[in-house]
Amino acid sequence: MGDQPTPAEDGAPEEAVTAEPAPPQETAADDKPPPGEQTVVIRPPGTENKAAGAENKPPGTENKAAGAESKPPGEETVVIKVAEPAAKQSDDTVILKAAAVRKPGDDTVIIRLPDAPKTGVKAKAGVKAKAGVSALTTVRKQAGEETVVITLPQPPATARRKPEDETVVLRLPAEPAPRPRDVYALGWAPWVLAISSFGVVLVALAYAGGRHETGWAMAAYWTGQVIVFSPVVFRLLSRLAGVAESFVLVMGLAANQYMLKWMYSPDQFRFPDELQHWLATTLITESGDLFRQNNALPPAVHFPGLAEMGAGVSLLTGLPVTAAGVIVAGFAHLIFVGLLFAAVLRASNSPAMAGVACVTYATAMHYLFFNSMFLYATAALPYFMMTVWAHRRWRTGGGPTFLAMAAVGIAMTTVSHHVTAFALVATLLLLAVTELALDRPRPWATLIPAAVALAVVCAWIGLVARDVIAYLEGPVQRLAASLSQMFGGAAAPAGASEPVPLTQLAVQGLGLLGLLVLFLAVARDMILRKDRDTWRWAALVGGAVFFAGNGARFLGSGGPEIAGRLSTFTYVPMSIIAAIAIVHAVRIIPDKDENGRRWLSVPPPGVAITTGRRLTNQVYVGTTLITLLMVGARTGGWPPVSALVPGPYMPAAYERSVDAYGVDSAHWQSENLPPHTRVGGDITAVALSSTYGRTDPVREVGPLYWADWWSETEEETARQLAIDYLVVDRRLSESVPVDNAYFQDDPMAGRIIRPLSEAQLGKFDLIPEMSRVYDNGVVRIYRREAT
């Protein structure tokens, strides 16, 4: 991305001066100079009162003035005679004509070469014409700049004129140069973010309405989401925002979206994973020691990055762990977004591209909730992106300081989250391989960060976090089964989840189709240009991995979770590819070349900068596409569509299942049961018992609840699981679970057509080996007597 020219920071679009061969008949006979005389005839474009002046003073001709002949009234031709060289040479007459009357604000000059064959091919700026066409090399003309430098073709080797003599300075009338923009100017950012903040208020009202089950809550939610998101996207796509304004817009959007996550549950953590890390942080604040046993999430013990940060904030400020966790997660989320902006800006030197990449990444399925929750992945992502940014700085001549920063980022990522550490190793390897494949001589030093990352991760897992291998074995097997089902045609296992609703699939599919079109357009452009930029190729490969992993989204109701967790990392390069396509206006349907080929025609060099109505259309289309991606992410990400706004209790619905009844029962367990007591229950009961209750969770208890009666089979299962207590929420009999599973590893998952019956939940009162020890009117706890 670093070698593509970009518009100036003030947002003024660049206009290219186009060189075009003209048919021979456009050269008038009286314009040709006599032999031996070098005459440049300049016919400026325009109306009666416009003229163009040109001058040419070759070095070494101080005593021979080259002046312009006086032109008769009404004549628009200025003849400039260049000093005649000692040796006679061929005629170099060039006639500059306007192809048509220029429109106001149009600074394009078309240069027609009389001696060129009639090919109809335009030689773009900065590229030599093909054989047989007299070429002019031009420079881009900035808006407001009145000077265009045109270099004439070099004479034969026998000529005495030096290459320095071949420059003609053509001054064109243009609009006054715009006043330079302050690099720290915020532009429209405060006003745009004010509009975005109004969307935050609407979503807050939608959350309140959902808690009271009002009919307008969902409409307010979607209206607020669009208002929060789309104005920022629109402003960034206009290309008028400088670096400071783009950065403020991106960070303001990230802050507003984090507010949406926090307002969903402002008083406490409700998602099971957040509760697990709340316990890990609480254990550190209570004991001051790392690596304390955490029955809720055993692998988190050996990845204490997040818990240590949360405990540090809590102990330094005196805030409760929940408040400290909200602060840590919020800052980690904002730092990650800021580093993503900095990395793309460093690679592209374009604030528009950096901003568009960030807002596109904000449409990732897990961006709004998972990536900003109090989870150890949230703490690791800033270090992940810091390492990528430092690697870029180091490879572009930043020196060993940035290599050291990359090493620090590798270490912090490794001790914070296992999956993010694996993703970092893969990312650094991808960057190294693309650089080795494209650069000559091969820069073998680029392998250093990848080798360091691989060594650190292997050492940490092999010596410290050995239990993470067994922990990840289950998810890996489920992912392999899903991929086998998708590509191998294997039958879905019994109890598979229900398919995703058609409307949800349509929205997600349209967004993915738009991304695929942009991806293919950029890929075609890079291949035909023979692009050698290693970072663009790495992003392209990462985008391909995104599409490969994103197929899991359509495997069932569990598919979006798999695809979402993968897209946390693979969506970063895909966002960069999308930004390249949108900001650089990569043609979706290319023009035909001189041979009539469309899809194999080589794209013109440089960057296409559009203005006027075409730019306006691109802004509207780009805003619509990215907003559609955001809607697809909200419908396919987290929380599920049925729980987008808070509301009354729903069984096995994660955040919607945590309420005062369950929390009170968990606090009773913490006060009355030993820490290592084995407690079983549904998904929500286990999450609360293992965190607030400080007990040892038993998750494979589904068969005990589905049984109509407690027989020898159930007793043997309870004995094998070493169950001490069972938690029964009577509301499980009121409705079927949202995810079609009451329990983890539910034997009826995907096949539940009616809720658990009162008899199935009430049988525990009739079992002699069971005694009820707690009852708050909704949640009951039974103690199982050893037999």
C-alpha positions in Angstrom: 0.0 0.0 0.0 2.9 2.3 0.5 3.8 3.0 -3.2 0.4 4.2 -4.3 0.1 8.0 -4.6 -2.7 9.6 -2.6 -4.3 13.0 -2.6 -3.1 15.7 -0.3 -4.2 15.9 3.3 -6.5 18.8 2.7 -8.7 16.5 0.7 -8.3 18.3 -2.6 -8.6 15.7 -5.4 -5.8 15.4 -7.9 -6.3 15.8 -11.6 -4.0 14.0 -14.0 -2.7 15.6 -17.1 -3.4 13.2 -20.0 -1.1 12.8 -23.0 -2.9 11.7 -26.1 -1.6 11.3 -29.7 -3.5 13.3 -32.3 -4.3 12.5 -35.9 -2.0 14.0 -38.4 -4.6 16.1 -40.1 -4.9 18.4 -37.0 -1.5 20.0 -37.8 -1.8 23.1 -39.9 0.8 23.6 -42.7 1.7 27.1 -41.6 2.6 25.9 -38.1 5.6 24.0 -39.3 8.9 25.8 -38.7 11.6 26.1 -41.3 14.4 23.4 -41.3 16.9 23.9 -38.5 14.6 26.0 -36.4 13.1 24.6 -33.2 9.7 26.1 -32.7 7.1 25.1 -30.1 3.7 26.4 -31.0 1.3 26.5 -28.0 -2.4 26.8 -28.6 -4.0 27.2 -25.2 -7.6 25.9 -24.6 -10.4 28.2 -23.9 -12.4 31.2 -24.8 -11.4 34.5 -26.3 -10.0 36.0 -23.2 -7.9 33.0 -22.1 -4.4 32.4 -23.2 -1.5 30.2 -22.2 2.1 31.3 -21.9 5.1 29.2 -22.2 8.8 29.7 -21.9 11.9 27.6 -22.5 15.4 28.8 -21.6 17.9 26.0 -22.2 21.2 26.2 -20.1 24.1 27.8 -21.9 22.0 30.1 -24.1 22.1 33.2 -21.8 23.1 35.5 -24.7 20.3 34.3 -27.0 16.9 35.3 -25.8 14.1 33.0 -26.7 11.1 35.3 -27.0 7.5 34.9 -28.0 6.4 36.6 -31.2 3.8 39.1 -30.9 0.4 37.7 -31.8 -2.1 39.6 -33.9 -5.5 40.4 -32.3 -7.7 37.4 -32.0 -4.9 35.0 -32.7 -4.5 32.5 -29.8 -1.3 31.0 -30.9 2.0 31.8 -29.1 5.2 30.9 -30.9 8.3 30.4 -28.8 11.6 30.0 -30.7 14.3 28.0 -29.0 17.9 28.7 -29.8 19.1 26.8 -32.8 21.7 24.2 -32.1 24.9 24.0 -34.1 23.9 20.8 -35.8 20.9 20.5 -38.0 18.3 18.0 -36.7 14.8 16.8 -37.3 11.8 19.0 -36.7 10.5 18.7 -33.0 7.4 20.8 -33.5 4.7 20.2 -30.9 1.3 21.8 -31.1 -0.7 22.0 -27.9 -4.4 22.3 -28.6 -7.4 22.0 -26.4 -9.6 19.0 -27.4 -12.7 21.0 -26.4 -13.7 24.0 -24.4 -12.8 23.4 -20.8 -15.5 23.4 -18.3 -15.2 25.6 -15.2 -12.9 24.0 -12.7 -11.5 21.5 -15.3 -7.7 21.8 -15.4 -7.1 18.9 -17.7 -4.8 19.6 -20.7 -4.9 17.1 -23.6 -1.6 17.2 -25.6 -1.9 16.0 -29.1 1.3 14.9 -31.0 1.1 15.6 -34.7 3.6 13.0 -35.8 2.2 10.1 -33.9 0.2 7.4 -35.6 -3.6 7.4 -35.0 -3.9 4.7 -32.4 -6.6 6.1 -30.1 -4.6 5.0 -27.0 -4.1 7.5 -24.3 -0.7 7.5 -22.5 -1.5 8.0 -18.9 0.6 10.2 -16.6 4.0 8.9 -15.8 4.0 6.0 -18.4 6.0 6.0 -21.7 4.0 5.5 -24.9 4.4 2.4 -26.9 6.8 2.1 -29.8 5.9 4.4 -32.7 4.2 7.0 -30.5 6.1 10.2 -29.5 5.7 10.2 -25.7 5.3 13.1 -23.3 6.0 12.5 -19.7 3.8 14.6 -17.5 3.3 15.3 -13.8 0.1 15.5 -11.9 -1.4 19.0 -11.6 -2.6 19.8 -8.1 -5.9 21.7 -7.7 -5.1 25.4 -7.6 -1.5 24.9 -9.1 -1.0 26.8 -12.3 2.1 25.1 -13.5 2.4 21.9 -15.5 5.9 20.6 -16.5 6.0 18.8 -19.8 9.2 17.0 -20.8 9.7 16.6 -24.5 11.0 13.4 -26.1 14.7 12.9 -26.1 16.6 13.7 -29.4 18.8 11.2 -31.1 22.2 10.5 -29.6 23.9 12.6 -32.3 22.0 15.7 -31.3 23.9 18.3 -29.3 21.0 19.4 -27.1 21.2 18.1 -23.5 18.3 16.4 -21.8 17.9 19.4 -19.6 17.0 21.5 -22.6 13.8 19.5 -23.3 11.6 21.1 -20.6 8.7 23.5 -21.4 6.9 25.1 -18.6 3.3 25.6 -19.5 1.2 27.9 -17.2 -2.5 27.3 -17.2 -5.2 29.5 -15.8 -6.7 27.7 -12.7 -8.6 28.4 -9.6 -6.7 30.0 -6.7 -4.8 27.5 -4.6 -6.8 26.5 -1.5 -5.5 27.7 1.8 -3.4 24.9 3.4 -5.3 22.9 6.0 -4.0 22.6 9.5 -2.9 19.0 10.0 -4.5 19.1 13.5 -7.8 20.6 12.2 -10.8 18.5 13.3 -13.0 19.7 10.5 -16.5 18.3 10.7 -15.6 15.6 13.2 -17.4 17.3 16.2 -20.6 17.7 14.3 -20.6 14.3 12.8 -19.9 12.7 16.2 -22.7 14.7 17.7 -25.1 13.2 15.2 -23.6 9.8 16.0 -24.1 10.4 19.7 -27.8 11.0 19.1 -27.9 7.4 17.8 -26.4 6.3 21.1 -29.3 7.9 22.9 -31.8 6.1 20.6 -30.3 2.8 21.3 -30.3 3.5 25.0 -34.1 4.2 24.7 -34.5 1.0 22.8 -32.7 -1.0 25.6 -35.1 0.6 28.1 -38.1 -0.2 26.0 -36.9 -3.8 25.6 -36.7 -4.2 29.4 -40.4 -3.1 29.5 -41.4 -5.2 26.4 -42.5 -2.2 24.4 -43.4 -2.6 20.7 -41.2 0.2 19.4 -37.9 -1.0 21.0 -36.6 -2.9 18.0 -37.4 0.0 15.5 -35.6 2.4 17.8 -32.6 0.0 18.1 -32.1 -0.3 14.3 -32.6 3.5 13.7 -30.1 4.3 16.4 -27.5 1.8 15.1 -27.7 3.4 11.6 -27.4 6.9 13.0 -24.4 5.9 15.2 -22.6 4.4 12.2 -23.5 5.8 8.8 -22.6 9.6 9.3 -19.1 8.7 10.2 -18.7 6.4 7.2 -20.2 9.0 4.9 -17.7 11.7 6.1 -14.7 9.4 5.8 -15.7 8.3 2.3 -15.9 11.9 1.1 -12.1 12.1 1.2 -12.3 15.5 2.7 -11.1 14.6 6.2 -7.4 15.0 7.1 -5.4 12.8 9.4 -6.6 14.4 12.6 -10.2 14.5 11.6 -10.2 10.9 10.4 -8.6 9.7 13.6 -11.1 11.5 15.7 -14.0 10.2 13.7 -12.7 6.6 14.0 -12.0 6.8 17.7 -15.3 8.6 18.4 -17.2 5.9 16.5 -15.4 3.2 18.6 -16.3 5.0 21.8 -19.9 5.3 20.8 -20.1 1.7 19.9 -18.5 0.7 23.2 -21.2 2.7 24.9 -23.8 0.5 23.1 -22.2 -2.6 24.5 -21.9 -1.2 28.1 -25.5 0.1 28.2 -26.8 -3.4 27.4 -25.8 -4.4 30.9 -24.4 -1.4 32.8 -24.8 -2.8 36.4 -23.0 -6.2 36.1 -21.4 -8.7 33.8 -23.9 -11.2 32.4 -22.1 -13.0 29.6 -20.6 -16.3 30.9 -17.1 -15.6 29.6 -17.1 -12.2 31.3 -18.2 -13.7 34.6 -15.3 -16.2 34.3 -12.7 -13.4 33.9 -14.5 -11.5 36.7 -13.6 -14.4 39.0 -10.0 -14.6 37.8 -9.6 -10.9 38.5 -11.3 -11.1 41.9 -9.0 -14.0 42.9 -5.9 -11.8 42.2 -7.4 -8.8 44.1 -8.1 -11.0 47.1 -4.8 -12.8 47.3 -2.3 -10.7 45.3 -1.1 -13.9 43.6 -1.1 -14.9 39.9 -2.1 -18.4 38.7 -4.8 -18.9 41.2 -7.1 -21.9 40.4 -10.2 -20.8 38.4 -12.7 -23.7 38.2 -14.9 -21.6 35.8 -12.2 -21.3 33.1 -9.1 -23.3 34.0 -6.9 -22.2 31.0 -7.4 -18.5 32.0 -5.1 -19.2 34.9 -2.0 -19.3 32.7 -3.0 -16.3 30.6 -3.3 -13.6 33.3 -2.9 -10.5 31.2 -6.4 -9.3 31.4 -6.9 -10.3 35.1 -3.7 -8.5 36.1 -4.8 -5.3 34.4 -8.2 -5.4 35.9 -6.9 -6.2 39.4 -4.3 -3.4 39.0 -7.0 -0.8 38.2 -9.3 -2.1 40.9 -6.5 -1.9 43.6 -5.2 1.4 42.5 -8.5 3.2 42.3 -10.6 1.3 44.9 -13.2 0.5 42.2 -15.1 -2.8 42.3 -13.9 -5.4 39.9 -16.9 -4.9 37.6 -16.2 -1.2 37.1 -12.5 -1.8 36.7 -13.2 -4.4 34.1 -15.4 -2.1 32.1 -12.6 0.5 32.1 -9.9 -2.0 31.1 -12.0 -3.5 28.3 -13.0 0.0 27.0 -9.4 1.3 26.8 -8.2 -2.0 25.3 -10.8 -1.7 22.6 -10.0 1.9 21.8 -6.2 1.3 21.7 -6.8 -1.6 19.3 -8.8 0.6 16.9 -6.2 3.4 17.2 -3.3 1.1 16.4 -5.3 -0.4 13.4 -5.7 3.2 12.1 -2.0 3.9 12.6 -0.9 0.7 10.9 -3.0 1.3 7.8 -2.0 4.9 7.7 1.7 4.0 7.9 1.2 1.5 5.0 -0.9 3.6 2.8 -0.1 7.3 3.7 -3.8 7.9 3.3 -6.1 9.0 6.1 -9.1 8.1 4.0 -7.9 4.6 3.6 -7.1 4.2 7.3 -10.5 5.5 8.3 -12.4 3.4 5.8 -10.5 0.3 6.9 -11.4 0.9 10.5 -15.1 1.5 9.9 -15.2 -1.6 7.7 -13.6 -3.6 10.5 -16.3 -2.3 12.8 -18.7 -4.4 10.8 -17.1 -7.6 12.0 -19.7 -9.9 13.6 -18.0 -9.9 17.0 -16.7 -6.4 17.0 -19.5 -4.8 19.0 -19.7 -7.3 21.8 -17.1 -10.1 21.9 -14.1 -7.9 20.9 -15.0 -5.3 23.5 -16.1 -7.6 26.4 -14.1 -8.1 29.5 -12.3 -11.2 27.9 -8.7 -12.1 27.6 -8.9 -11.8 23.8 -9.9 -8.1 24.2 -6.7 -7.5 26.3 -4.5 -9.3 23.7 -5.8 -7.6 20.6 -4.0 -4.2 21.2 -0.7 -6.0 21.6 -1.5 -8.0 18.4 -2.0 -4.8 16.5 1.0 -3.1 18.1 3.2 -5.9 16.9 1.9 -5.6 13.4 2.4 -1.8 13.4 5.9 -2.1 14.9 6.8 -4.7 12.3 5.8 -2.3 9.5 7.8 0.5 11.0 10.9 -1.8 11.3 10.6 -3.0 7.7 10.4 0.6 6.4 13.6 1.7 8.0 12.4 2.4 11.6 15.4 0.8 13.1 15.9 -1.8 15.9 13.7 0.2 18.3 10.6 -1.0 16.5 11.9 -4.5 16.4 12.2 -4.4 20.1 8.6 -3.1 20.4 7.5 -6.0 18.2 9.2 -8.4 20.6 7.4 -6.8 23.6 4.1 -7.1 21.7 4.7 -10.7 21.0 5.4 -11.5 24.7 2.3 -9.6 25.9 0.1 -11.2 23.4 1.3 -14.6 24.3 0.6 -14.2 28.1 -2.8 -12.7 27.4 -4.6 -15.1 25.0 -3.7 -18.3 23.3 -5.8 -18.0 20.1 -4.6 -14.4 19.5 -1.0 -15.6 20.0 -1.5 -18.3 17.3 -3.0 -15.7 15.0 0.0 -13.4 15.6 2.4 -16.1 14.6 0.4 -16.8 11.4 0.3 -13.1 10.6 4.0 -12.5 11.0 4.7 -15.6 8.9 2.4 -14.4 6.2 4.2 -11.0 6.1 7.6 -12.6 6.0 6.7 -15.1 3.2 5.2 -12.4 1.0 8.2 -10.2 1.5 10.6 -13.1 0.7 8.6 -14.0 -2.4 8.4 -10.5 -3.9 11.6 -8.6 -2.8 15.0 -9.0 -4.4 17.5 -9.6 -2.9 15.5 -11.7 -0.4 15.3 -9.9 2.9 15.9 -12.9 5.3 15.8 -10.6 8.3 12.1 -10.4 7.9 11.8 -13.9 9.4 13.1 -12.7 12.8 9.7 -11.5 14.3 8.0 -14.7 13.1 10.7 -16.9 14.5 10.6 -15.0 17.8 6.8 -15.3 18.0 6.8 -19.0 17.3 9.5 -19.7 19.9 7.8 -17.6 22.6 4.4 -19.2 22.0 5.7 -22.7 21.9 7.8 -22.1 25.1 4.8 -20.6 27.0 2.4 -23.4 26.1 5.0 -26.1 26.5 6.3 -25.0 29.9 3.5 -23.1 31.5 0.0 -23.3 29.8 0.0 -27.1 29.1 -3.7 -27.4 29.7 -4.6 -25.2 26.8 -4.0 -28.0 24.3 -6.8 -30.2 25.8 -9.0 -27.1 26.2 -8.8 -26.2 22.5 -9.2 -29.8 21.3 -13.0 -29.7 21.5 -13.4 -26.5 19.5 -10.9 -27.7 16.9 -12.8 -30.9 16.5 -16.1 -29.1 16.1 -14.6 -26.8 13.5 -13.1 -29.7 11.6 -16.5 -31.4 11.7 -18.2 -28.3 10.4 -15.7 -27.9 7.5 -16.0 -31.6 6.7 -19.8 -31.1 6.5 -19.4 -28.1 4.3 -16.8 -29.3 1.8 -17.0 -33.1 2.1 -20.8 -33.4 2.0 -20.9 -35.3 5.3 -24.2 -35.6 7.0 -25.0 -33.2 9.8 -24.6 -35.0 13.2 -27.7 -35.8 15.2 -28.9 -32.9 17.2 -27.5 -30.3 14.9 -28.7 -26.8 15.3 -31.6 -25.4 13.2 -30.6 -23.5 10.1 -30.2 -19.7 10.2 -33.4 -17.8 9.2 -33.7 -16.9 5.5 -33.9 -13.1 6.1 -30.8 -13.2 8.2 -29.0 -15.2 5.6 -30.1 -12.7 2.9 -28.7 -9.7 4.7 -25.4 -11.4 5.5 -25.2 -12.8 2.0 -25.6 -9.5 0.3 -22.9 -8.0 2.5 -20.5 -10.9 1.8 -21.3 -10.6 -2.0 -20.3 -7.0 -1.9 -17.0 -7.8 -0.1 -16.3 -10.6 -2.6 -16.8 -8.2 -5.6 -14.4 -5.7 -4.1 -11.9 -8.5 -3.3 -12.0 -9.8 -6.8 -11.6 -6.3 -8.3 -8.5 -5.6 -6.2 -7.1 -9.0 -6.9 -7.5 -8.5 -10.7 -6.0 -5.0 -10.5 -3.0 -6.2 -8.5 -2.3 -9.2 -10.8 -2.5 -7.2 -14.1 -0.5 -4.4 -12.7 2.1 -6.9 -11.5 2.0 -5.3 -8.1 5.1 -5.9 -6.0 3.8 -4.4 -2.7 4.3 -7.1 -0.1 1.7 -5.7 2.3 -1.0 -5.5 -0.3 -0.4 -9.1 -1.2 -0.4 -10.2 2.4 -3.8 -8.4 2.9 -5.1 -10.2 -0.3 -4.1 -13.6 1.1 -5.6 -12.7 4.4 -8.8 -11.7 2.6 -8.9 -15.1 0.9 -8.6 -16.8 4.3 -11.5 -14.7 5.5 -13.8 -16.0 2.8 -12.7 -19.6 3.4 -13.4 -19.4 7.1 -16.6 -17.3 6.7 -18.3 -20.3 5.1 -18.9 -21.6 8.6 -21.5 -18.9 9.0 -24.0 -20.8 7.0 -23.6 -24.2 8.8 -26.4 -23.5 11.3 -27.1 -21.4 14.3 -23.7 -22.3 15.7 -22.0 -21.3 12.5 -22.0 -17.5 13.1 -20.1 -18.0 16.3 -17.3 -20.0 14.6 -17.1 -17.6 11.7 -17.2 -14.6 14.1 -14.3 -15.8 16.2 -12.2 -16.4 13.1 -13.2 -13.1 11.6 -11.7 -11.2 14.6 -8.4 -11.7 12.9 -9.1 -12.5 9.2 -11.4 -9.4 8.9 -8.5 -7.1 9.4 -6.9 -7.8 6.0 -10.3 -8.0 4.4 -11.1 -4.5 5.7 -7.9 -3.2 4.2 -8.7 -4.7 0.8 -12.2 -3.2 0.9 -10.6 0.2 1.8 -8.2 -0.1 -1.2 -11.1 -0.8 -3.5 -13.3 2.0 -2.3 -10.8 4.8 -1.7 -8.8 4.1 -4.8 -11.9 3.6 -6.9 -10.8 0.3 -8.4 -13.0 -0.4 -11.4 -15.4 -3.2 -10.8 -16.0 -3.5 -14.6 -12.8 -2.4 -16.4 -12.7 -0.6 -19.7 -11.7 -2.4 -22.9 -8.1 -2.0 -24.1 -7.0 -1.4 -27.7 -7.4 -5.1 -28.5 -11.0 -5.2 -27.3 -10.2 -7.1 -24.1 -12.0 -6.1 -21.0 -11.1 -8.4 -18.1 -7.4 -8.7 -19.2 -6.9 -5.0 -20.0 -4.0 -3.6 -17.9 -5.3 -0.9 -15.5 -3.8 2.5 -15.9 -0.9 3.4 -13.6 -1.3 5.5 -10.5 -4.5 6.1 -8.5 -7.8 7.0 -10.0 -9.1 10.1 -8.0 -12.7 10.9 -8.8 -14.5 14.1 -8.3 -17.9 15.6 -9.0 -21.0 13.4 -9.5 -19.0 10.2 -9.8 -17.4 10.8 -6.4 -20.8 11.5 -4.9 -22.2 8.3 -6.3 -19.2 6.4 -4.8 -19.8 8.0 -1.4 -23.4 7.0 -1.4 -22.8 3.4 -2.7 -19.9 2.9 -0.3 -21.9 4.1 2.7 -24.8 1.9 1.8 -22.5 -1.2 1.4 -20.7 -0.6 4.7 -23.9 0.0 6.5 -25.4 -3.2 5.1 -22.3 -5.0 6.4 -23.0 -3.5 9.8 -26.6 -4.7 9.8 -25.5 -8.2 8.7 -23.0 -8.2 11.6 -25.6 -7.3 14.1 -28.1 -9.9 12.9 -25.4 -12.7 12.6 -23.1 -11.8 15.5 -23.7 -11.4 19.2 -26.2 -11.2 20.9 -28.6 -13.3 18.8 -31.4 -11.5 17.0 -33.9 -12.6 19.6 -31.9 -10.8 22.3 -30.6 -7.7 20.5 -32.3 -5.6 23.2 -32.5 -6.6 26.9 -35.7 -8.0 28.2 -37.3 -10.5 30.6 -35.8 -13.8 31.4 -35.3 -16.3 28.6 -33.9 -19.8 29.2 -30.4 -20.5 28.1 -30.1 -17.0 26.5 -26.9 -16.0 28.1 -27.3 -12.3 29.1 -31.1 -12.5 29.0 -30.9 -15.4 31.4 -29.0 -13.7 34.2 -31.3 -12.0 36.7 -31.7 -11.5 40.4 -33.1 -15.0 41.1 -30.1 -16.7 39.6 -27.5 -14.3 41.1 -29.1 -14.7 44.6 -28.8 -18.5 44.4 -25.2 -18.2 43.4 -24.4 -15.9 46.3 -26.0 -18.4 48.6 -23.6 -21.1 47.3 -20.6 -18.9 47.8 -21.6 -18.3 51.5 -22.7 -21.9 52.3 -20.8 -24.4 50.1 -17.1 -25.4 50.1 -15.1 -24.0 47.2 -14.7 -27.3 45.4 -18.3 -28.5 45.7 -19.5 -30.1 42.4 -22.6 -28.3 41.2 -24.6 -29.1 38.0 -27.3 -27.2 36.2 -28.3 -25.6 32.9 -26.0 -23.2 31.0 -26.9 -20.1 33.1 -27.0 -21.9 36.4 -23.5 -23.4 35.8 -22.1 -20.0 34.8 -23.4 -18.3 37.9 -22.5 -21.2 40.3 -18.9 -21.4 39.1 -18.3 -17.6 39.3 -20.4 -15.9 41.9 -20.8 -19.2 43.7 -17.1 -20.2 43.6 -18.0 -23.9 43.0 -16.8 -26.6 40.7 -19.1 -26.7 37.6 -20.6 -29.9 36.2 -21.9 -29.2 32.7 -22.8 -32.7 31.3 -26.0 -33.0 33.3 -28.6 -32.8 30.5 -29.7 -36.5 30.7 -30.5 -36.1 34.4 -33.0 -33.3 33.7 -34.6 -34.8 30.5 -35.3 -38.1 32.3 -38.9 -38.6 33.4 -37.9 -40.4 36.5 -34.7 -40.9 38.5 -33.7 -44.5 37.8 -30.5 -46.5 38.4 -29.2 -45.1 35.1 -29.4 -41.5 36.3 -28.0 -42.4 39.7 -25.0 -44.0 38.0 -24.5 -40.9 35.8 -24.6 -38.7 38.9 -22.1 -41.0 40.6 -19.7 -40.9 37.6 -19.9 -37.1 37.4 -19.4 -36.8 41.2 -22.3 -34.4 41.5 -22.9 -32.9 44.9 -25.7 -30.4 44.1 -28.1 -29.7 41.3 -29.6 -26.3 40.5 -33.2 -26.3 39.0 -34.7 -23.2 37.5 -38.4 -23.7 37.3 -38.7 -21.3 34.4 -37.1 -23.8 32.1 -40.5 -25.3 31.7 -42.0 -22.1 30.3 -40.3 -21.9 26.9 -37.8 -23.6 24.6 -34.2 -22.3 24.7 -33.2 -19.7 22.2 -30.1 -21.7 21.1 -32.2 -24.9 21.1 -30.1 -26.3 24.0 -30.7 -26.0 27.7 -27.4 -27.5 28.7 -23.9 -27.7 27.4 -23.6 -31.0 25.4 -27.4 -31.2 25.6 -28.5 -34.6 24.3 -31.6 -33.0 22.8 -29.8 -30.0 21.1 -31.5 -29.1 17.9 -34.5 -31.3 18.5 -36.3 -29.5 21.2 -39.9 -28.8 20.2 -41.4 -28.3 23.6 -39.9 -27.2 26.9 -39.0 -29.3 29.8 -42.1 -30.4 31.6 -43.1 -29.6 35.2 -42.9 -33.3 36.0 -39.3 -33.5 34.7 -38.2 -30.6 36.8 -40.4 -31.6 39.8 -39.1 -35.2 40.1 -36.2 -34.1 42.2 -38.6 -33.4 45.1 -39.6 -37.1 45.0 -36.2 -38.7 44.9 -35.1 -40.1 48.3 -31.5 -39.4 47.7 -32.2 -35.7 47.0 -33.0 -32.9 49.5 -34.0 -29.4 48.7 -31.7 -27.0 50.6 -32.5 -23.7 48.8 -35.6 -22.2 47.3 -36.2 -18.5 46.4 -39.5 -19.2 44.7 -38.0 -19.6 41.2 -34.6 -21.3 41.6 -34.1 -24.4 43.8 -30.9 -26.2 44.9 -30.9 -29.9 45.7 -28.2 -31.8 47.6 -27.5 -35.3 46.5 -26.8 -37.7 49.3 -23.9 -40.1 48.7 -25.1 -43.7 48.3 
